[in-house]
C-alpha cells in the first residue's frame, strides 16, 4: 500500500502533517475531559483495558517499540538534544508497572514530551478503535478560553448537548458542582456517564443542565456562500480527499464571483495532494511554494503546475490560532506569492511531517519525519503565519454573535456586511450572514468533547 503525505489534524492515518502544538499549555479547547499531555487528548468509550497476563512483558514490548521507532525515524537525529538513553531508562521503569493502557500511554507520552514536539505522540488502542468507528463519546460541544472564560464555540448537530439545549456563546461555569477551570489530565467520558453542568447564557443567566454522554459524529465541515459584491465565501475544516473538487464546483456554480474568501479558521490540515490541488485552482502559472526537509537534510519541493482555468480574482484568506499544518502552508503561499492577503490572527505554527506506526497492542505512535520551509526560507513550525491584517477578538463580540473577521474581510473589499448569521445560505446579492460562534475558531486545539 502506498502511503500519501498528509498535513492534517490528529485522526487520519498515513503520511501527514500534524498540528498537535495545541495539545499542550492552557490553550486547549474542549479536550475530551483531559488536559496537558498528548495521551490525554482522546476520549475513551470503554473502561481501561486490564493488564495482559504477562503485563511486564507486554508493556515492555510496547514501550521499547516506541523508543526504537523514534530513534530510527525522528526528523532530528539528535532528538533536539534530549538525553534519550537516560530518559528511556527512567520512564521504562514506570511503563513496566502500568496496570492499564491509560497509565501506560500517559507514561509513553511523558517521555515523548521531552522532544518538545507535540506532533510526536502515542495513541492508545482504545483511542485507535474509537477513531475507526468515526465517533467519539462526550457532550458534543467545542470549547475555547476567551478572556479567562471557557466559552462554547460550537454545538454539534445530533449531540447530547444539542438535545439538552446548549447554545454557542454560553460560558461553562461549573462541572459537577465544581468551578470549571479546564480539564484535568486523565479525565474521560464514558457512554451513559451523567455530567452536571452550569452554564451562563449570553445574558449571564445561569443554566443548569445534566447531560448523559453518548457517541457523536465528527464529520468535516464544508460551507459556501455567495455574498454581496460578487464575493464567494468558502469554508472547510480539512484538506480532505475531494475538497478541491468541491471548491471547483463552487467556483463553477458562481461564475459572477470576482473575489474569493477562503475561511481556514479551525482548519487543521489534510492531504498534501489535496493542498496542491486547491492551490492549483487559483494559480495560472507554475509556482514553487517551499521545501520539506528530510532527516538527511535533503529537500522535497512543493510545487504546482499552472492551470489555465484557474480563478483569477482577488483572494483573501481568514486564519487564526486553530489554523494549522496544510492551512498554514496555504496561507503562507498566498502571502509569499502576492496572490492575496491573510486576515485574522497568527496560526498554530504546527507544520511537521509525520507518520503513524502500529504498536504491538493495537495502539499507534505518531512520529515527525520532516520539517517545512517556505520558498522564502521561513520555518513555520513554532512560528506560524502572521496575517497581513491582524484582528482582535473580544468575549463581547463572540457572545453577541458577531464575526469580526468576516466583517473586516468585507470592509477590506470596501463592502459593508451585516454581522449576524441567518440559518439559511444567502441568495446571490444578499448581505453577509455568518456566525462567529458557530463557524470560527479562537484558540489552539479546538476539539470536540
Secondary structure, 3 states (H helix, E strand, C coil): CCCCCEEECCCCCCCEEECHHHHCCCCCECCCCCCCCHHHHCCCCCCCCECCCCHHHHHHHHHHHHHHHHHHHCCCCCHHHCCHHHHHHHHHHHHHCCCEHHHHHHHHHHHHHHHCCCCCEEECHHHHHHHHHCEEEECCEEEEEECCEEEEEEECCCCHHHHHCCCCCCEEEEECCEECCCCCCCCCCCCCCEEEEEEECCCCCEEEEEEECEEEECCCCEEEEEECCCEEEEEECCECCCHHHHHHHHHHHCCCCCEEEEECCCCCCEEHHHHHHHHHCCCCCCEEEEEEECCCCCEEEEEECCCCCCCCCEEEEEECCCCCCHHHHHHHHHHHCCCEEEEECCCCCCCCEEEEEECCCCCEEEEEEEEEEECCCCECCCCCCCCCEECCCCHHHHHCCCCHHHHHHHHHCCCCCCCCCCCCCCCCCCCCCCCHHHHCCCCCCECEC
